[in-house]
Amino acid sequence: MSEMRRVTAICNGTVVDHIPAGRAIQVLRMLRLDIGRSNPISLVMNVPSAKLGRKDVLKIEDRELSQEELDRLALIAPAASISIIRNYSVAEKMQADLGEELVNIARCSFWNCITQNSHEPLPHKLRVANVDPLEIRCSYCGRGQDMDEIVENIL
């Protein structure tokens, strides 16, 4: 028996597939899609996936993600695939790519880090210490960052 399509196709926009199950809400928050947007967004959570077992999927109509948004996405869903849809067809396909350093994506959550001082003109730098399991550290103070804290400290 074939799987019935759970969400209709979109004419133009972005489809983010292979989000780890249960993380789509964090992705919405990190991309700031949960506030002040008028674009329709379809969200499917915990659907079967041959690749992940279970996954979430986001469809964002009439909007293509910027490189900065793709960098943010890579924090939550480093294995996500992104499809740019134009006229109901896949125009581009990309993978979320987590680089070694994240500059001005999120601020360090440690209250005493030098980056918390508004008089210091330093860029906010986090480095990827480990990919699996994901470990992010501040480049200045070395403190490990919790994913929930990163979501709350997005720039």
N, C-alpha and C positions, 0 to 999 in steps of 0.2 A: 504494500500500500504506500503510495507516495505521500510525502509531507505536504499539507496544504499551506499555501503562502499565508502568513499571519498578518502581514502589513502590505498594503498596496504599493505598487511601483511609484516612484516620483519622477516628475518631468525633468527638473533641474535641481542640483544640490549635492549633498555629500552623504555617503553611507559609510558608517564606521562599523566594521564587522570584527568578530573575534575579540570582543572585550571580555575579560574574565567575568564569569557569572557573578552577578551582584554588584559590579563596579560601575555600571552605567550612570547611576546617580552621581557618583564622584566625578565621572567624566563630564557630566552636564555642569557641575559646579566649577570644575577646573577650567572649562572652556567658557564659563560665564554665560551659558545658555539658559540658565534657570531664572534669570532676571532680565526684565526690560526688553525682551525680544518678541517680535511679532511673527517670526517664521514658524510655520508648523513643524513640530518635531514628533517623530514616531519612535517609541521606545519598546523594545521587546526584551524581556529578561528571562534568563534560565531556560533557553531553548536548547535542544540537543545539538551537539557539535561533534563531528568525527575528530577534529583537531584538539579540542579542549575538554570534551565530555559534555560540558554545559557552557553556554556563552550568552552575552548580551549583544544587542544590535541597536544602533541609533541611525535614524534617517532624518537629516536636516534639510528641509526644502528651501530652495532658492538661496543657498549660501554655500560658498566654498571656503574651507578652512585655510587660514594663513599658515606660514611656516612656524610662527610663534605658537599658534594653537596646536600644530602637529607636535612641536617639542613638548608642550604641556601634556598632550595625550600620551606620549611615549612614557611618561612617568607612571601613569595608572595602567596603561595597556600596551606594554612594549611589543606584544605580538599582534597588535591590531592591524587590520588591512583597511585602507581607506580608498573608496571609489568615488571619483568625481563623475556625477551624472549630468549629461547634457542631452536634451531631447530624448529622454527615456533610454539612453544608451550609456554604457561606461566609456567615458572619454579618456580618463586617466585612472591608473591604479597605483597606489603607493603603499609602503609599509611604514608603520610608526618606527622611528629610529631613535633610540636613546643614545645620545652622544656621551663622551667621557666627562664633559663639563656643561652645566646649565647656568647660563649667564642671564641675569635679570628675568628669571622665570618665577622664582619664589624667594622670599627672604628667609634667613636663618631664624629658627624659632627660639633660640637661646636668648633669654632676656639680656644677658650681659655681653653678647657678641658685639664686636666693633661696628657691624653693619646696622645695629639697632640705633646707633647714634646718628641723628639726622644731620649733624654737622660734618660727618665724614663722607666725602664724595666718592665712596667706593662702590663699584658694581656689586650686585648680589651674586655670589658665585657658590654653587653647590657642585660637588663632584660625585660621580658614580663610583663608589668604592667596590661594589660587587653587583653583578647583574642578576644572578639567581642563587639565593634569594636577593631581591633588590635591597641595596644598602646605599643610602645617600648621606653624605657628610658635608658640612660647611667647609669651604676652602680656607677660611680664616681661623675659626676656633676649633674645627675638627669634630664638632658635636654631630652625632648621628641624628637624622631627621625622621620622625614618624610620618607615615603617609597622610594621616588625618591632619597633622600639623602643617604639612606642605600644602594641602588643599586649602587650609585656612589662611596661609601666608602667601598666596599667589599674588603677584604684582599686577 
